[in-house]
Amino acid sequence: MERLRVPVYVRLEHYRQLGELVSNVESICRFNDRLQVFGTLEEILSPGVLFGSRLDALAQALHEDYRRRSQENINQQANVPWHELPEFMKMSNRWRADHTPLLLALAGFHMEEDVKSPVVLELTAEETELLAQLEHRRFTIERRLVDWMSGESRQQLQRKHPHLADWSMLEEDQRDWNRREVAILPKLLAGLGVELRRERKIRAYGSALATAAAELESILAGPQSQHYLLVVDLDEPQARSIAERAMSLHSVSFWLFSRQEPREFFQRQSRESSSGLQAVIERAEGWIPRDQVAMRES
């Protein structure tokens, strides 16, 4: 997937030239917020830039949730405020925070950022179980990667840390720990201005294209409580028409594919004046070549 939003950090000695550079780039490129202005190396090397302020905020929230849930069984080295936490423990929390969007996407959720009054989504038992298994899998991989540096075998590590066993082999109390760990995610994210929404995928390509229009109209005619993701074949006029119609959805994004990269990616228009296919591309999460679609779908 060719992502559209990749921040670029530039440092120049004089702010006037930096302003001119930003102005020139913005005038020829559609992308917004790709250039971040800063004055000193201390700013660019700050934790907020290196790790991302939202990433660190989520990592801190995960740490405090761990302290609340652990009670008497907490590792005393971890039972401290974030600023006193050893760096290797901070990194563990950051790894989990960094993986959270992928974990949620795998479970069929969309993270809507910068929501003023986010609604806390109530997870179903099935969703909680799936997220718990995914997070447990991620954690076991993290710990094995870290501990394998000591030269211990997988069998030695599993005897040393029985909670690293496969999900089916865990004790029920350990499974419950993992369930509680993921059940709090919607609340933690809401505290950061992120609303978790269930995601429904609409395929506007291949054999699914024949029913995509009717599916979309049915959604538009009723209440919209989900985020909608359209996978669109840009080489098909009908698919492009469906994508443009889908802009009426209150929460929508797009994955695009075609034989050639669409030139509209580099034709700048403001969001206020964008319409038709350009508006769809403005909302797109990315584009991939047609020959990669079959492999990714499989």
N, C-alpha and C positions, 0 to 999 in steps of 0.2 A: 504494500500500500504506500503510495506516494503522499505523505502528509503535507498539508498546505501550511500549517501554522508551526513554523520552526523559528524561535526567537534568535536574533543575531545581535551580539553585543559588540559595540564599536567604541573605541576610545581615541579621541583626538586631543591635541594640546589646546586648541582654541575652539570655544563653543560656537563661534560664528560659522566656521567651516563645517562643524558637525551639523549645525542646523541646515546649512545649504545641502549637505549630503543627504540628510533625511528628506528634505523637500524634493530633491531630484529623484531619489529612489521611489518615494511615494507617488510621484507624478507619472512614473512609467510602469509601476507594478500595482496590481490589484490588492495585494495583501495589506492588512492593517496590523499595527502593533508588532511588527517584526523587528524594529530597531528600538533598542532600549538605551536611553541617554544616561550616562554617568560621568562623574568628574574625576574620580581617583581610583587607583587599583584597590584601595581598601573597600570601596563599594562593590566592585565586581567580584572580589574575593570573599565577600560576606556570606555567612551561612544562608541568609535569605535568598541570595542569588544562586549559590552553588546547589542548594538542596531544594529550593522552591519554598516560598512562605507557606503555601497551602499544604505542601507535603510535610513540612515540619509541624504545622498545626495539627494535622491528622495524626502524626506520629506521637505527639504529646497527648492527644486525646486518647489514643490507644493505650499509652502507658498509664494514664490516670485510671482508665477503666480496669486495667490489669490490677492496679493497686486496690481498687474498690472490691473486686471480685475475689481476690486471693485471701484476704483476711489473715488468719493465723498461719497459713501455709506459705506465705509470701517469702521469696528470697530476700533476705534483709538488705543485700546489696542493691536490690531493685526498689526497695521501699523508701524511696527518696524523691523529692521533687525533680522535675525534668532537668533543671540547671545543675543538679548535683549528680545526675545519673552518669555512670561511666560511659565513655564514648562508644565502646563496642555494643552496649545495650541500647544506646540511642540509635546506632546503625541498624540493629535488628528491628526496632520499631519503624525506622524509615523504610527498610526493605518491605515490611508488611504494608505500610502506607502506599509505597510505590506500586505494589502489586494489586492493591485493592480495586482500581478501575478494571484491570484485566479479569480479576476474580468475579466482579459483578457482571461484566459483559458476558463471560462464559455462562453465568447463571440466568442471563436474559434480562439484565437491567441496564438502564441508562442513567447517567449522572448529569443532572441539569444544574449548572453552576450559576452562582451569583443570583440566587432567588431570594427576594426580600423576606418573605414569610414562608419558608419551606414546610411542606406537609411531611410528617414522619410516617413513612410507609410501614404498614404492619405486614410482616412476612408470614407466609403460610408455613405450616409444618414441613411441607415438601421443599420449599425454598430454603428454609433454615437448614434442613438436612443436607441439601446439595452444597450450600455455601460452607457448611462445617467440614464436609469431606474435602472440598477444594482447598480450604485454608489449611487443613491438617496436612494435605499432600504438599502444599507449598512449604509449610514449616519443616516437615521432615527432610525435604530437599535442602533447605537452608542449613539445618543443623548438620546434615551429613557432609555438605560441602565444607562447612567450617571445621568440623571435627576430623574429617578425613586427612586434614593437613597434619594431624598428629600421628598419622600412620596406622590408626586403629582400623580393623576390618569392620564390615557392616554387622557381623554377628557380635563382635565385641561392643560396638556402639549400642546395639539393640538390648544387650544384657545390661549395659550401663544406663541406658535411657529407655525403659520399656514403653514410654509414651510415643516413641518413634515407630512403633509397629504399624503395619497396615491397618486401615480403618476397621476391617472385619475382625481384627485380632485385639482391638483395644477393649479395655474394661469399660463398662457402661458409664461410670462416673467420669472417665476421661472424655468419652463422647459428649456427655452433657456439658463438660467444660467448653469444648469446641463449639457446641450449639449456642451457649450463652455468649461466647466470644463474638460470633457473627451476628447474633440477634440484635446486638446493640448498634450495629453499623448505621442503620437508617437514622437513628437519633444523633449519633456522633457527627455524621455528615450534615444533618440539618443544622447543627450548631455552628457549622462552618459555611452556611449559606448554600449547601448543596442538597437538592431534592432528588431522592431516588425514585425512579419511575420504571414500571415494567415496560419492556420493549416488545413491539410486534413488528416482525419483518414482512414486507411486501415485496415479492419478486416480480419485477417488470422486465422479464427476459425469458427466453426459451419457451417451453411449453406453458409455463405459468403466466406468460404475457396475455394469453387468451382470457383469463379470468381476473387479471389484476385490476382492470378498470371497474368491474362490478364490485370487487372487494373494497376498493377505495371508496366508491359511492356509498356503499353500505356503512362504512365507517363515518363518512362525512354526515350521514343522515341521523346518526345517533350521538350519544354522549362520548366524549373523548377523554378517557382517563389514563391513557398510556402514551408512551413515546413511540413514534412510528419511524421505522428505518426502511427506506426504499433502496433496493438494489436495481440499478437502471442500466439497460443496454442503450448507450447513446447512439448506436448505429441504427436503431429501430425508431422510426417516426412515432409510432404508437406509444412506445415506452417513454419518449421525450414528452409527449402530450400528457401522459399519466403523471409524470414527475412534476410538470408545471401545475397540473390540477392539485397535486398533493401539497403544494405550498399553502393551501387553505387550511391544512391541519394546524392545530395550535402548538404541537411539539413534534417536529419532524427533522430528519437529517437524511443524507443520501450517501450511498457508495456508488461510484460510477465506473463503468468500463467501456472500452471501445477499441477499435483497431489502432487508432492514432490518438495521441494525447490532444484533448480539445484545446484549441487556441484561446478559448474564452478564459482559461486559467490566467492568462497574462494580458487580458484586456481590462484595464481598470475602469470600474464604475462604482459610484457610491451606493451603499445599500439602499438609500432612499429612492434612487432612480432605477435600480435594477429591476428587470422584469423578465418573464419567459425563462429561457434556458439559462441566461446569465444569473438570474435569481436562484435557480436550482444549484448552480455551481458555487455560488456564494455560500450556500448551506452545506455543501458536500464535505464529508470527512476525508475524502481522498479519491484517487483514481488509480486503476490498475489496467494493464494491457489485457485484451480479450483472451490471449492464450494462457493467462494465469487463472482465469475464473474457474474453469473446470477442476483444476488442481485444488484450489482453495475450498470450493464447495464440497469436494469429496473428503 
